[in-house]
Amino acid sequence: MKLLRLFSPIHAIRDFVAFARARERHEYWFLLLSICITLVIGWGFVHDSHFERPYKREIMYVESWPENRTDAEIVAQQKIDMERDRIANEEFERERAKRQAEWKRIDDQLKGWGI
């Protein structure tokens, strides 16, 4: 129980006030400057981490097929779906290659700077 008396908030405030009274005036300005610099850097990280994502309206329609479809109809529909998936995959790969080229260009610039 003796140990808990050492952690009193009142003692902490008194200690801080005594410490603050012993400081010179220019030390307060450096304290204020260091706090401002830290807050600006923190704000920069928070501000840079937020970005608006473009809204994509993706609606998935579920098709209802009759039970009496023939195998030829099923195969024809699968070919249509495969072509649509191939086009979507090609678009995705194109975008991925474009993004990869952008990052490679940035990496090459950083290597040129020695980073």
N, C-alpha and C positions, 0 to 999 in steps of 0.2 A: 503494500500500500504506500510505502514511503516513495517508491519510484514513480507512482502516478502523480504525486504532487509536483514533480519536476516538469511535467508536461502540461501545465496550466496555460490556457490562452492568455490570461491576464499577465502572467510572467513573460510570455513571449512578446506581447505588445509593449510592455515596459522595457524589455531588453532592446527591442527594435527602436523605440523612441530614444533610449540612451545612446544607442549606436548612431542614430541619425543626427543627434545633437552634436556629436563629436566630429562630424564631417565638415569639410570646407565647402564653400559655395560652388566652386568649379566642379567638384565631384558630383553634385546634383545635376549639373548640366550634362556631364558625361553619362550619368545614369539615365537621364531622359533621352539622350541621343541613342544609347544602346537599346533601350526599350523600343524606341521608334523604329530603329533599323530591324530589330527582330520582328516587330509587328508587320512591317512592310514586306519582309521576306515571307513570313507566314501567309499574309494576304495574297501575295503573288502565287504561292503554291495553291491556295484554295481557289483563287480566280482562274488560274490556268487549268485546274483539274475539271472544271465544269464546261461542258459543251452541249449544245442542243443536238439531239439526234433527229434526223429527218423522219417524219412520220411516214410509215409505210402501211398502207391499207392492204392487208393480205387477207382475203376472204377465201376460205376453203369450202368449196361446194362439194357435197357428197352426192354422187350420182346413184340413182336407184335403177337397177336393171331388172328386167323381167326374168323369171326363172327359166323360161323356155328359149333362151338365147342359144344360138348354134355356136359350135366351136369356131367357125369361120368369123362370126361377128366378134367373138372374144379376142381372137388373134388380131383382127383388124384394129380393134380398139387398143390393144397392147402396143401395136406398131405406132399408132398415133401418140400414145402416152410416152413411148420410148423416144420418139423424135422430139417431143416437147421437153423431156428431161435432158436430152443431149444438148439442145439449144440453151437451156438454163445452165447446164454445167459449163458449156463453152463461155457463156457470159461471165459466170463466176470466176473461171480460170483467167479470163481476160482482165477482169478487175483485180484479181490477186496478183497477176504479173505486173500490172501497172503500179499497184501499191508497192510491190517488192522492188521495182525499178526506182521508185521515188526514195525509198529507204536506202537502197544501195548508193544512190547519188549523194544522199546526206552522209552516209558512212564514208564514202570516198573523200568528201570534203573534210570531214573530221580527221581522217587519216592524213590528209594533206597538211592539216594544221598541227599534226603531231599528237592528236588526242586519241 
